[in-house]
Amino acid sequence: MADKLDSQTISLGPIGPALLKIGVIVGIIGLAAAFMGSYTTELKSERFYLSYLVNFAFYLSLSIGALFFILTQHIGRAGWSVVVRRVAEAFAANVALMFVLFGVIFIGMGEIYSWTDPDRLAHDTILQGKEPYLNTPFFLVRILIYFGVWILLTQYFLKGSVGQDSSKDPKKTEKMQMVSAPGIPITALTVTFASFDLLMSRDPHWFSTIFGVYYFAGSFLAFFSLMAIFFCVIQSKGLLKDAITVEHYHDIGKYMFGFTVFWAYIAFSQFMLIWYGNIPEETVWYIRRFEGGWETASYFLLVGHFIIPFIVLINRFVKRIPALLATIAFWILLVHWFDLYWIVMPESLKGHVGISWIDIACFIGMGGLYLAGFAFFMGDKALIPQGDPRLEESLHFKNA
């Protein structure tokens, strides 16, 4: 074990401060450009807030996926994933940054969510029936609860793991495993309702009890894709070249393949049940996405989010070549972003898909801040949990 760790740099080193500074600069410029550019469009500032919501949901999903990964690895006493878990802990901790970034959504709520409009509420009996739940004060209370839970969990696991680096106390692993047991259902519940509030309530007439699982599936898949890209990049910079092996990429690829299928299963289940039920309050959401140009986008998701990744990732050799795995991972992240765009935009962009440079600027801007947040939480910490009792197993992990 010592030979593998001593043969490489095990922290971000100078990359961390550079990533923090560049990320903040890129973030400010990107979001400012997107905001100012939105006033050149027909929707004015509403166009910026909608794009911001898409990208907020995208980057939040990466941290949510990371949190689920940490919880499931602890509860399953997984050995293979120890060397990749510290990076997941830092990405998961970014939920604190996302809570700060939620402030922009709070400012733009009136332009994002129709249920905040008093005039529409006065003439809409369905909204009146949902008013006890869909009202601004209760919405904000729920947001505080969601982020409060996520921040407490992510900080607990990050601090516990980092503390174990020096103490080498195996009891810390047992404690984190115990916390992960209630952490999984609590996180599942909060993520489900957060997806209802942030995304599904864009169309307050729509009903779907499976939407939370849909968002979770995309989040978990997106995080594994992020890991494949991240480790491929940092290994090209000379970091973790011995600790992260082809065997770890292989397991990450298996998760990517599995959750590609799971996402497709949930997406089809939601569509099939609503189509079969043929209830107007449910079908209208899909009808809107199969007319006015959005039908092409819907078929693209079928091909891009399922068929292409399925065909590529079913091959064993792809999972064992980091560059190839990172390439398909990049594609998955792009279609995951487009999936969220497809969820948010049709209520406002009727008749056209309308991806513009504003969306790209917002994506890059928030991405810069997200990477800066990762660099901040990682700091000078080791990139792998050096005190975990299963580290030796992880360093010498082999697929059967």
N, C-alpha and C positions, 0 to 999 in steps of 0.2 A: 504493500500500500504506500509506504513512504516513498519508494522509488517513483511511483506514478505521480505523486503529488509534487515531489521535489523537482521533477523534470519540466515544470511549466509554471507560468504565472497563474495564481489561483484567485486573483481579484481583477477588477476592471482596470486598475492602475490609472494611467493618464487618460485612458479612454473615457472614464466616468465624468470628470470635470468638463472635458471637451463636449461630451454628449449633452451635459446639463446646460452649458452656455448656448451651444448651437440650437438645441431643442427649444429653449425659451425664445430665442430670437426668431427662429422659423415659425414658432407658434404664434407669436404676436403679429408678425407680418402677414402670415397666412389668414388668420381670423379677421384681421383689420381689412385686408384686401377683399375677403368674401363679404364682409358687412357693407363696405362702401360700394362694392360692385352690385349688391342686391338692389340698390336704388336705381340702377339702370334697367331693371326688369319691370314687368307689369305688376308683379306682386309686391314690389318695394321690399321693405324690411321683412315681410312675411317669408319671402324666398330665403333669406339668410337663416331665419329661425328654423325653418323646415329642414334645411341642409344641416344646420347645427344639430338638430335632433337625430337625424340619421347617423351622423358621425359620433355623436354622444353615445347612442345605443351600440354602435360598432365597437368603440374603444372600451365601453363599460363591459361588453360581452367578453372581451379578452381577459379582463380581471375576474369576472364571474367564472369563466372557464378555468382560470388558474386556481381560484378558491376551491372549486369542486374537485379539481385534480389533487390538491393538497389533502382535502378531507378524505377522498376515496383512497389515496395511497396510505394514509395513516390507519384508517379503519381496516384496510386489507393487509396491513403489516408488510407492504411491498418492499422488497429489497432492491429490485432493478433500478428504481426511480430515484434513489437517494441522491445521486450525483446531479440530477437535473432539477431537484426540488427547490434549491435555493433561488434559482432564477424564477421559478413559479411563485415563490413567496414574495419576491420583490414586485413582480407584475401584479400579483393579487393585492398588494398593499396600495397600489395605485387607485383603489376605490376611494381613498381619501382625496386624491386629486380630482376624481370624477365628481365627488360631492361638491367641491369648490366650483367646478365647471358647470354644475347644475344651476348655479346662479343665473346664467344667461337664459336657460329655459324658464326659470321663474319670471324673469323680466318679460319674456316673450310669450307667456302662457296665453294671453288674450288673442294672439295671432296663430297659435299652434292648436289650441283645443277649443272647439266650437261650443262645448258645454259651459264655457266661462262667459258666454254672451247672454246677458239678461233678456234681451229681446227674443232670441231664439228659445230660451227656456220658457218664456211666457206663452209661446205658441206651439210647443212641442210636448205632447203628453208623455212620450217615452222618456224624454229628458226629465220631466217632472217626476216620473216614477223612480228615476235613478239619482235624483238630486241628493238624497241622504248620503250617498256614496260619492257621487261626482260633484263635489263642491271644493272650492279652492282651499279653505282652511283644513279640511280633512285630508285632501290630497297632499298638502305640505306636511301634515303630521305623519302620514304614511311614508313619505319620502325620508323624513328624519328617522323613522323606525328602520326602514330598509338599510339605509347607509350606516346607521348606528350599529346594527347587527354585523354588517359586512366589515366595517372598520375594526370593531372589537375582535372579530375572528381573525382577520388578516394580521393585525398587529400582534395578537397573541401567538400565532404560529411563527411569524417572522422573529419576534423577540425570543421566543422559546428556542427556536432553532439556532439563532446566533449565540444565545447564552450557552448552549450546549457545546459550541465550538471550543470554548475555554474550559468548561467544567467537565466535559466528557461524561456527564451523568446520564446513564441509561434510563433513569426514572423519568427524565424529561420526555423521552419518547413515549413512555407509558402514559404520562399525563396528557400529551397531545393526542394520543390515540383515544383516550377516554373523552376528551372534549370533541373529537371529530364525530363521535357517535350521535349526540344530539345536534351537532353542527350541521350534519347533512340534511335532516328534515327541516330544520329552521331555515337553512339557506335555500332549500328547494321552495319552501313556502314564500319566503320574501322575494325571491326571484320571480316566481309565478305572478304574484300580485304587482310587482314592479313592472313586469312586461305588460300586464293589463293596463296599468296607469299611464306609463310612458308612451306605449305604442298603440295598443288596442283601442284606447279611448279616443284616438284620433277620429274614429267613427263610433260615436257613443251609442248608435243603434245596433251595432253588431254584437253577436253572441258567439263565443267559442270557449269551451272548457279545456281545450287541448293546447291553446296558444302558448301558455307558459312552458310546456314541454318543448314546443317548437323552438322557442327562443333559447331554452337551455341546450337543446341539441346543437343548434348553430353555434352557441357560445363555446361549448366543449370542443367541437370540431375546430373552431377558429383558433382556440388556444394551442392545441397540438400543432396546428399549422404554423403558428407563430414560433413555437419552440423549435420546429425543424429549421426554420429560416434563421432564427437567432443563433443557434449553435453552429450552423454552417458558416455564418458570418464571423463569429468570434473565433472559431477554429482557424479561419483563414488569416486571422490576426495573430495567431500563435497561442491563443488561450485554450486551455482544457483539451489539448490535442491528444493527450494520453488517457484522460479520465472519461471523456465521451467517446464511445466506440461505435462501430457499425451496429453492434448489438442493441445499443440504446436507440439509434435511429430506426432500427427495425421495429422495436416496440412502439415508438412514436408513430411510425407509419401504420402499424396495425390498428392503433387507436383511431388514426385518421380514416382508415378504411371502414372500420366498424361504425364510426359516427357519421360517415357519409351515408351509409345504408340506413342508420337509425333516423337521421334527419329526413331522408326520403320517405321512410315508413310513416313518420309523424306527419309530414306534409301531405302525403297521399291520404292518410287516415282522416285528417281534418277536411280535406277537399271532398273525399268520397262521402263522408257522413253528412256534410252540409248539402251536397248535391242530391243524395238519396232522400234526405228529409224534406228538401224543397220548401223550406220556410222562408218567406220573403225577407225577414229581418236578418237572416243568415246569408242567403244567396246573394243579396245586393252587394256585399263586399267583394265577392268573386266576380260578379257581373261587371263591376267597375274595372276589374283587372283583366277582363277579356273583351274590351272594346276600346276604341279610340287610340289604337297604337299599343296599348298595354298588353294585348294578347301576344304580341311578339316577345315582349319582356317575360311573360309568363312561361312561354315555351322555352325561352333561353334558360330560365332557371332550371327547368327539367333537365336540359342537356348539360348546362354548365355546372350546376350544383350537384348533380347526381351521376349522369351517364359518363361524362368525361373522367371525373375523379375515380369512379368505380372501375372503369376499364384500365386506367393507369395503375391504381393502387392494388388491384388484385394480383399484380405481378410481384413476386417476391424480390426480384433483383432491384426493382425501383426503390423499395424500402431500405435497401442496403447500399445505395449510392447516394450520399448526402446531397450532392448537387441536384440530382434528379428529384429527390424527395422535396428539397427546398423549392424547386421550380413548380411542382404541382401544388405545394403548400401556398405559394404566392398566388396561384390561380384560385385556390379555394378561398383565400382571404378576400380576393377581389369579388368573387361571386357572393360571398357572405355579405359584403358591404352592399352589393346590388340587391340582395334579398331584403335587407332592411330598407333600402331606398324604395323598393317595390311595395313594402308594407306601409311606409309613411306617406309617399307622395301622391298617389292617385286621387285622394280626396281633394287636392288642390290643383294638381296639374291634369285636368281632364282633357282628353283628346290628344295628348302627346306625352312622351316619356320625359323629355326635357332635361337630361343631364347636361350640366354646363360647367364652365370653368369655376364658377362659384362653389360648386360641390367639391371640385378638385382642390381648390384653395383651402376650403374648410377642412377637408380630409388631411391635407399636408400640415395645416396649422395645428389642428388638434393632435395629429400624430407627433409633431415636434414636442408639444407639451407632454404628451404621454411618455415619450422616450426620456424626456428630461425628468419626469416623475420617477421613472424606473431607475435612472442614474442616481437620483436623490436618495431613494430608499435603499439602493444597493450600496452606495457610498464606497467605503474601503473594505466592506465585508468580503469574506471569501465567497467565491462563486459556487462552492459546494459545501454542504454541511459536514465539517470535519469531525464533529463529535458524535455523529449518529452511529449507534452500534452496528448498523447494517451497511456501513460505508464499504467495508471490505467486500461484502457480497456484491454490492453494486459495481465496484471497480472491476471485478472479475466475472461479471454477469455474461452468460452465454445463452442464446436462444436454443431451444431443443431442436 
